[in-house]
Amino acid sequence: MFYRECGNLKDSYASDMAIFPIPLDRWGVGVMLILAFIVIPFAASDYWLSSIMIPFYCFSLAALGLNFLTGYAGQVSIGHAAFMAVGAYSSLILYSRYGIPLIPSVLGGGVVAAAVGAVFGIPSLRLKGFYLAVSTLAAQFIIEWVLTHWKWVSGGVFGTIDTPALRIFGFEINTATEKYFLVLCFLVPLVVMGKNLVRGHLGRSWMAIRDMDVAAEIIGISLFRDKVTAFAVSSFYAGVAGSLVTMTYYGAANIEEFNLILSFHLLGMIIIGGMGTVLGSFFGAGFMVLLPILINQTMLTFMQRVPSDLRANSEAIVFGALIVLFLIVEPYGMARLWQTVKDKLRLWPFPY
């Protein structure tokens, strides 16, 4: 009864286009913001903030970018981690070498990543499906080679750029709580912008291309423009996520942190969380961040009974099994399960 509209009370276009039309949804978002900004930073330990919440937010942002490209626009990508690397290296170069302030440096890393992503998105006009996936795989290898062998960027093979002291308006950011707030203040505006983006004209064009690109072109949608835009927007989010995770979690830009395995993990996040949904990116990232901790703790409990080779590969086994399970049981992921629960609440206790 409490999760239901009572009549059609929308009297303006603004109320009709609201992101959260049901009051309980708005209250739920408000509670989550209170938890994120007030409760978690002061109640959680430094370990939880620096090792769990910060990577969770960063990977959620990267998964959201991949969701724009794969979930909404239907363009398969398995080289998303490479665009995170571009953003990480670019932001550190802007910040440490050229003295650009921290916030513009992070956004600048996203812009550079967007430009690189747009270049690699050009073949999407002629390639689809498996062939497009192979082209994005080529982007992963090309970007890795450039970042490791171009001395101006990283100093040479397997070059690493250390993160200098982070400062905003002269104030140094060095504690786990301060880094947590830095990531959160980037995350919230980008998520709101992304949510409105997929609800607007561009998002509807992406979904039309995903469903049937030939029909989308017939009704006047520019395939080249919107596909390249999808790659650019996706890469921008990946670049910002790569910048934040490098500056607040890794502590240095190293191409080994943005390898092909991370690209597959990001793809697994949106499959498990739910493709074509903003919320699914958070579900999938939380699942991927928390599950290894649960597996490791379980393996420590049964260390004497579980063979060593099984313990070493337990994470990969569980991840693969869960991806297959979700593809079979619920292809739309955890976000679809949550949507089903909300639909049931809107009808409860009546069966109609």
C-alpha positions as CSV (number, residue, x, y, z in Angstrom):
1,M,0.0,0.0,0.0
2,F,2.8,2.4,0.8
3,Y,4.6,1.8,-2.5
4,R,2.0,2.9,-5.0
5,E,0.7,5.9,-6.8
6,C,-2.8,7.0,-5.7
7,G,-4.2,8.3,-9.0
8,N,-2.6,10.2,-11.8
9,L,-1.6,13.5,-10.1
10,K,1.0,14.7,-12.7
11,D,0.0,18.1,-13.9
12,S,3.2,19.2,-15.6
13,Y,5.9,17.8,-17.9
14,A,8.5,18.1,-15.2
15,S,6.5,15.8,-12.8
16,D,5.8,13.4,-15.6
17,M,9.5,13.1,-16.5
18,A,10.7,12.8,-12.9
19,I,13.5,10.3,-12.3
20,F,11.7,8.9,-9.2
21,P,7.9,9.4,-9.7
22,I,7.1,7.4,-6.5
23,P,7.7,9.2,-3.2
24,L,9.2,6.1,-1.6
25,D,11.9,6.0,-4.3
26,R,12.8,9.6,-3.6
27,W,13.0,8.9,0.1
28,G,15.1,5.8,-0.5
29,V,17.6,7.9,-2.6
30,G,17.7,10.5,0.2
31,V,18.4,7.8,2.8
32,M,21.3,6.4,0.6
33,L,22.8,9.8,0.2
34,I,22.6,10.3,4.0
35,L,24.3,7.0,4.5
36,A,27.0,7.7,1.9
37,F,27.8,11.3,3.1
38,I,27.2,11.1,6.8
39,V,27.0,7.6,8.2
40,I,29.6,5.6,6.3
41,P,32.6,8.0,6.5
42,F,32.2,8.4,10.2
43,A,31.1,4.9,11.2
44,A,33.3,2.8,8.9
45,S,37.0,2.1,9.6
46,D,39.8,3.2,7.4
47,Y,40.1,-0.3,6.0
48,W,36.5,-0.3,4.9
49,L,36.8,3.2,3.4
50,S,40.1,2.7,1.6
51,S,39.9,-0.9,0.6
52,I,36.2,-1.5,0.0
53,M,34.1,1.6,-0.5
54,I,36.6,3.6,-2.6
55,P,37.2,0.7,-5.2
56,F,33.5,0.0,-5.1
57,Y,32.6,3.5,-6.1
58,C,35.4,3.7,-8.7
59,F,34.5,0.4,-10.4
60,S,30.8,1.3,-10.2
61,L,31.6,4.4,-12.3
62,A,33.7,2.4,-14.8
63,A,30.9,-0.3,-15.0
64,L,28.4,2.5,-15.6
65,G,30.4,3.7,-18.5
66,L,30.6,0.3,-20.0
67,N,26.8,-0.1,-19.4
68,F,26.2,3.0,-21.6
69,L,28.2,1.4,-24.4
70,T,27.1,-2.3,-24.1
71,G,23.9,-2.2,-22.2
72,Y,22.2,0.9,-23.8
73,A,23.9,1.2,-27.2
74,G,24.5,-2.5,-27.8
75,Q,28.2,-2.2,-28.7
76,V,30.2,-5.0,-27.2
77,S,33.5,-4.0,-25.7
78,I,36.1,-6.1,-24.0
79,G,38.8,-3.5,-23.8
80,H,37.3,-1.1,-21.3
81,A,40.2,-1.3,-18.8
82,A,42.5,0.3,-21.4
83,F,40.4,3.5,-21.4
84,M,40.7,3.5,-17.6
85,A,44.4,3.4,-18.0
86,V,44.4,6.3,-20.5
87,G,42.4,8.4,-17.9
88,A,44.8,7.4,-15.1
89,Y,48.0,8.3,-17.0
90,S,46.5,11.4,-18.5
91,S,45.3,12.8,-15.2
92,L,48.6,12.2,-13.4
93,I,50.5,13.8,-16.3
94,L,48.3,16.9,-16.1
95,Y,48.4,17.0,-12.4
96,S,52.1,16.2,-11.6
97,R,53.9,17.5,-14.7
98,Y,51.9,20.5,-15.8
99,G,50.6,21.6,-12.4
100,I,46.9,21.6,-13.3
101,P,44.6,21.5,-10.3
102,L,43.3,18.2,-9.1
103,I,39.7,18.4,-10.2
104,P,40.4,19.6,-13.8
105,S,43.1,17.0,-14.0
106,V,40.7,14.2,-13.2
107,L,38.1,15.6,-15.7
108,G,40.9,16.1,-18.2
109,G,41.9,12.5,-17.9
110,G,38.3,11.6,-18.8
111,V,38.3,13.9,-21.8
112,V,41.5,12.4,-23.1
113,A,40.1,8.9,-22.6
114,A,36.9,10.0,-24.4
115,A,38.9,11.2,-27.4
116,V,40.8,7.9,-27.6
117,G,37.6,6.0,-27.2
118,A,35.9,7.9,-30.0
119,V,38.8,7.0,-32.3
120,F,38.5,3.3,-31.5
121,G,34.7,3.6,-31.9
122,I,34.9,4.6,-35.5
123,P,35.1,0.9,-36.7
124,S,31.7,0.3,-35.0
125,L,29.9,1.7,-38.1
126,R,31.1,-1.3,-40.1
127,L,31.6,-3.9,-37.4
128,K,29.1,-5.7,-35.2
129,G,29.0,-8.4,-32.6
130,F,32.1,-10.6,-32.4
131,Y,34.0,-8.5,-34.9
132,L,33.5,-5.4,-32.9
133,A,34.5,-7.2,-29.7
134,V,37.8,-8.2,-31.4
135,S,38.4,-4.6,-32.4
136,T,38.0,-3.4,-28.8
137,L,40.3,-6.2,-27.8
138,A,42.8,-4.8,-30.2
139,A,42.3,-1.4,-28.5
140,Q,43.3,-3.0,-25.2
141,F,46.5,-4.4,-26.6
142,I,47.4,-1.2,-28.6
143,I,46.8,1.1,-25.6
144,E,48.8,-1.2,-23.3
145,W,51.7,-1.2,-25.8
146,V,51.7,2.6,-26.3
147,L,51.5,3.3,-22.5
148,T,54.4,1.0,-21.7
149,H,56.7,1.8,-24.6
150,W,56.1,5.6,-25.1
151,K,58.7,7.0,-22.8
152,W,57.1,10.5,-22.7
153,V,54.1,8.9,-21.0
154,S,55.4,6.4,-18.6
155,G,59.2,6.5,-18.8
156,G,59.6,3.2,-20.7
157,V,58.6,-0.5,-20.5
158,F,56.4,-1.2,-17.5
159,G,56.8,2.4,-16.5
160,T,55.0,3.6,-13.4
161,I,53.9,7.2,-12.5
162,D,53.6,7.6,-8.7
163,T,50.7,9.7,-7.4
164,P,51.9,12.9,-5.8
165,A,50.3,14.5,-2.8
166,L,46.7,15.3,-3.5
167,R,45.7,18.9,-2.9
168,I,42.5,20.9,-3.5
169,F,42.6,24.7,-2.9
170,G,45.7,24.2,-0.9
171,F,44.3,21.5,1.4
172,E,46.1,18.2,1.3
173,I,44.0,15.0,0.9
174,N,45.8,12.2,2.6
175,T,43.4,10.3,5.0
176,A,41.0,7.6,4.0
177,T,38.0,9.7,4.8
178,E,39.1,12.6,2.7
179,K,39.8,10.3,-0.3
180,Y,36.4,8.7,0.2
181,F,34.7,12.1,0.0
182,L,36.7,13.0,-3.1
183,V,35.6,9.9,-4.9
184,L,32.0,10.3,-3.7
185,C,31.8,14.0,-4.9
186,F,32.8,12.9,-8.4
187,L,30.5,9.9,-8.4
188,V,27.2,11.5,-7.5
189,P,27.1,14.2,-10.2
190,L,28.3,11.8,-12.8
191,V,25.6,9.2,-11.9
192,V,22.9,11.9,-12.0
193,M,24.2,13.2,-15.4
194,G,24.3,9.6,-16.7
195,K,20.8,8.8,-15.5
196,N,19.4,11.9,-17.3
197,L,21.5,11.1,-20.3
198,V,19.9,7.7,-20.9
199,R,16.4,9.2,-20.3
200,G,17.0,11.9,-23.0
201,H,17.2,11.9,-26.8
202,L,20.7,10.4,-26.9
203,G,19.7,7.5,-24.6
204,R,16.7,6.7,-26.7
205,S,18.8,6.8,-29.8
206,W,21.3,4.3,-28.2
207,M,18.5,1.9,-27.3
208,A,17.0,2.1,-30.8
209,I,20.4,1.3,-32.3
210,R,20.8,-1.6,-29.8
211,D,17.4,-3.1,-30.7
212,M,17.7,-2.7,-34.5
213,D,20.2,-0.4,-36.0
214,V,18.7,-0.6,-39.6
215,A,15.3,0.6,-38.4
216,A,17.0,3.3,-36.3
217,E,18.8,4.6,-39.3
218,I,15.6,4.6,-41.3
219,I,13.8,6.8,-38.8
220,G,16.6,9.4,-39.0
221,I,19.1,8.4,-36.3
222,S,22.7,8.9,-37.2
223,L,24.5,5.6,-36.5
224,F,28.0,7.0,-36.9
225,R,27.4,10.0,-34.7
226,D,25.6,8.1,-31.9
227,K,27.8,5.1,-31.9
228,V,30.9,7.2,-31.7
229,T,29.2,9.3,-29.0
230,A,28.5,6.1,-27.0
231,F,32.2,5.2,-27.2
232,A,33.2,8.7,-26.1
233,V,30.8,8.9,-23.2
234,S,31.7,5.4,-22.0
235,S,35.4,6.1,-22.2
236,F,35.0,9.4,-20.4
237,Y,33.4,7.6,-17.4
238,A,36.1,5.0,-17.6
239,G,38.8,7.6,-17.7
240,V,37.5,9.4,-14.7
241,A,37.1,6.1,-12.8
242,G,40.7,5.2,-13.8
243,S,41.9,8.6,-12.5
244,L,40.1,8.2,-9.2
245,V,41.1,4.6,-8.5
246,T,44.7,5.4,-9.3
247,M,44.9,8.5,-7.1
248,T,42.9,7.2,-4.1
249,Y,43.4,3.4,-4.1
250,Y,46.4,2.2,-6.2
251,G,48.7,5.1,-5.4
252,A,50.4,4.9,-8.8
253,A,49.5,4.5,-12.5
254,N,50.7,1.1,-13.6
255,I,49.4,-0.7,-16.7
256,E,49.4,-4.0,-14.9
257,E,46.4,-2.8,-12.9
258,F,44.4,-2.2,-16.1
259,N,44.9,-5.5,-17.9
260,L,42.6,-7.6,-19.9
261,I,41.3,-9.4,-16.8
262,L,39.9,-6.2,-15.4
263,S,38.1,-5.7,-18.7
264,F,36.4,-9.1,-18.3
265,H,35.6,-8.2,-14.7
266,L,33.9,-5.0,-15.8
267,L,31.9,-7.0,-18.4
268,G,31.0,-9.5,-15.7
269,M,29.8,-6.6,-13.5
270,I,27.2,-5.4,-15.9
271,I,26.1,-8.9,-16.8
272,I,25.5,-9.8,-13.1
273,G,24.2,-6.4,-12.1
274,G,22.1,-5.9,-15.2
275,M,22.8,-4.5,-18.6
276,G,20.9,-1.4,-19.7
277,T,20.4,-0.1,-16.1
278,V,22.2,2.4,-14.0
279,L,21.5,0.6,-10.8
280,G,22.9,-2.7,-12.2
281,S,26.3,-1.1,-12.5
282,F,26.3,-0.6,-8.7
283,F,24.9,-4.1,-8.0
284,G,27.6,-5.7,-10.2
285,A,30.5,-3.7,-8.8
286,G,29.4,-4.4,-5.2
287,F,29.1,-8.0,-6.0
288,M,32.6,-8.2,-7.6
289,V,34.2,-6.2,-4.8
290,L,32.6,-8.0,-1.9
291,L,32.6,-11.5,-3.3
292,P,36.4,-12.0,-3.2
293,I,36.5,-11.0,0.4
294,L,33.8,-13.6,1.2
295,I,35.6,-16.2,-0.8
296,N,38.9,-15.6,0.9
297,Q,37.4,-15.7,4.3
298,T,35.6,-18.9,3.5
299,M,38.8,-20.4,2.1
300,L,40.7,-19.5,5.3
301,T,38.0,-21.2,7.4
302,F,38.3,-24.4,5.4
303,M,42.0,-24.1,4.6
304,Q,42.9,-27.6,5.8
305,R,40.1,-29.3,3.9
306,V,40.3,-27.4,0.5
307,P,43.2,-28.3,-1.9
308,S,45.7,-25.5,-2.5
309,D,45.1,-25.4,-6.3
310,L,41.3,-25.0,-5.7
311,R,41.9,-22.2,-3.2
312,A,44.1,-20.4,-5.8
313,N,41.5,-20.5,-8.5
314,S,38.4,-20.2,-6.4
315,E,37.6,-16.6,-7.4
316,A,37.8,-17.3,-11.1
317,I,35.6,-20.5,-10.7
318,V,32.9,-18.6,-8.7
319,F,32.9,-15.6,-11.0
320,G,32.5,-17.8,-14.1
321,A,29.8,-19.9,-12.6
322,L,27.8,-16.9,-11.5
323,I,28.0,-15.2,-14.9
324,V,26.8,-18.4,-16.5
325,L,24.0,-18.7,-13.9
326,F,22.8,-15.2,-14.4
327,L,22.8,-15.6,-18.2
328,I,20.6,-18.7,-17.9
329,V,18.3,-17.8,-14.9
330,E,18.1,-14.0,-15.2
331,P,19.8,-12.5,-18.2
332,Y,18.8,-9.0,-17.1
333,G,20.8,-9.4,-13.9
334,M,20.2,-8.3,-10.3
335,A,18.6,-5.0,-11.3
336,R,15.8,-6.9,-13.0
337,L,15.2,-8.9,-9.8
338,W,14.9,-5.6,-7.9
339,Q,12.5,-4.2,-10.5
340,T,10.4,-7.3,-10.1
341,V,10.2,-6.8,-6.4
342,K,9.2,-3.2,-6.9
343,D,6.5,-4.2,-9.3
344,K,5.1,-6.7,-6.8
345,L,5.1,-4.0,-4.1
346,R,3.1,-1.7,-6.4
347,L,0.3,-4.3,-6.7
348,W,0.4,-5.7,-3.1
349,P,-1.9,-6.8,-1.5
350,F,-4.1,-6.9,-4.6
351,P,-3.6,-9.5,-7.3
352,Y,-4.4,-7.1,-10.2
